């Protein structure tokens, strides 16, 4: 997905940014560095760095909602020394540790 497609999906999933004073805004667009939002009260534009957006849990929740990842699950992931995978509390699935700690070097 492109950054534009990701932003549109997150917004469709409910992602929204309010003005610094809580003013209502509308999404205006995105490029590789910033997303643009327009205040509805005075039509001024403000830019938000994409890294700030990508660090916002609300963004990922909305994107997940839009992509159908919204199945509720109360996870408690536990990993122990020497384990090759982590398991959620219910044991429903495992996550290979290599996703988090890829092998380094040849």
CORHU-V462511 format. One record per helix or strand. SS is the DSSP state (H for helix, E for strand). FROM is the first residue (numbers start at 1). TO is the last residue. If there is no record, write none. Layout:
SS FROM TO
SS FROM TO
This chain:
H 3 12
E 25 30
E 34 39
E 45 49
H 50 54
H 57 66
E 78 78
E 85 87
E 94 96
H 97 99
